């Protein structure tokens, strides 16, 4: 049955009987068979989760693993919802959107009170811990000025490792040396994270020494020569950071572990519960006899745990009542957090560092839960994802999963186009319902191109799309991007290896020929570690599709490529030969490029854009990008789409709040921040001006019930999801203005609590 739309306001009813009248077809996103299967598996998934939790040993920590779509997050939701009401549970993840999803789902499913449950992003948690830490020596107190935070890349609200350290601080000879030793910027950033976040750092309270770094196993990547170069640059980075009063996330974690409660400070791990019950350390409890918040909880649950470093996971262990009260869910193949790569043995190594001096072994405290039923996609999409995962398994020792899809579907399609504008040609592309996923570095340019060509499909970066699923999804330009990064030969080799009949652990040449060429060594842990990041990005993108999956690439027509096909052409031919994908010359979903979504679908997409905009603001992306995302959201609430004036007004007010907050932050940075520290001497007039600006902000936005939570997220002042008063505390406390601004903050805090 087809449905059609009649526009009564435009007189369609008057002309419906006229010859030649054509009503607009309404597209119904049903895909009945797929959706019915998914709804059935949802019930099956619930039963499966019940069985898993029933068999789970409650006296052991749990590591839940499985590919995308196996229900790791849903299992955690069920676990948290069923915890005893008296137990204090912390749920932490890096993704703000995921925090909301988990919190809402737990509240809906939990029959009792949720007062003992805490849901937070890792940024929020670290900010709160750092503010509550009190060093014994007051001179060691750190404020972690938000403007001085080093990120891999960001706008001028933070410090860019890529631009300000690599681009401006290092000299041309040092950059040439990096290039000669094949050290990419992201590889160097990852090396610095490893040096400062290894579990040993929690004991020494300082980065690894050169000898310790060189002694790390091969799974950490890089040759010894490369590691020596990275370590030399790390020492320069630390000098640059100290001189500029800059800090990175690892510095804040080490600060908390160095100056936090005894559980954190002591080299030997003794949990807070044992210290209280056996040694009488009552200062680890609050006045009501419950674990001292925010430091301690009965259970700590970390979702998307592959995005955390060793020292992060060790911190979670020290926050929990026991080494046996962790609940982690992770998929190592989806480690797309910049610079963080969880290894297959990361969790085991962290727990081993805590039990190795005692009588326990890791197997005594940690149980593994492997989820093997994929509830989100069909067998054909799963197969291509598993092929990419096998690349990670063979070349980088990332564990394979053995998943079973419950339904069958169509083979993924591959299509080569000459120009992006071909997607605006209805004879080539008709898929208004398709969501595009592209490499993060390409998203901004693609959105501009789509806008200029009036292509209205949504475009997401891989990190944006993580945790989301789409009925129809197209990956755009991945293999071309890998070729631009210089990984063509490695990818051609590992794609050939997909035809090998050898064991997945085999990496040396087997004597097998594929496409007339011998398979070459494909152990790229040392020689090409960036291929691991690329494969994880591709795997994460592929697993966003529930039903229809497309891979679209630009055909390489450059003169220098005439003698050899580009990587995209090669990859598509290999996928075809392996029976993993079907090449097509056009895509036709039966839906025009000007797809009319239902008002509800438009509103849902608009709200998703708002969430993304707030997340972009929190991550200090350029404000112009944040503003553009809000404008996209507002367009979804327009009369011809979502037709929701109230949501449009609220969205506009969101943007107004962010704009004024951006001005506040810029004012503070420009007028008060000198040499990495706040200097208020002789700036009474500027202080008064700031007070007036902050007062206007509070009066406009603080008491808006719709905006309060999101505004706190968007401010990202000290860290994410906190109120604007934290900026005031950061700037004015421990100054002559403290008393005045303290009273203002107290008033604001009362208003927050009232809201």
Beta strands, then each sheet from edge to edge (+ up, - down):
strand 1: 3-5
strand 2: 24-26
strand 3: 61-65
strand 4: 89-93
strand 5: 117-121
strand 6: 150-151
strand 7: 159-160
strand 8: 299-302
strand 9: 326-330
strand 10: 366-370
strand 11: 373-374
strand 12: 404-405
strand 13: 412-417
strand 14: 429-431
strand 15: 435-438
strand 16: 459-461
strand 17: 470-476
strand 18: 513-514
strand 19: 517-518
strand 20: 545-554
strand 21: 581-583
strand 22: 587-591
strand 23: 673-674
strand 24: 677-678
sheet 1: 1+ 2-
sheet 2: 5+ 4+ 8+ 9+ 3+ 10+
sheet 3: 6+ 7+
sheet 4: 11+ 12+
sheet 5: 16+ 15+ 17+ 20+ 13+ 21+
sheet 6: 14+ 22+
sheet 7: 18+ 19-
sheet 8: 23+ 24-
end
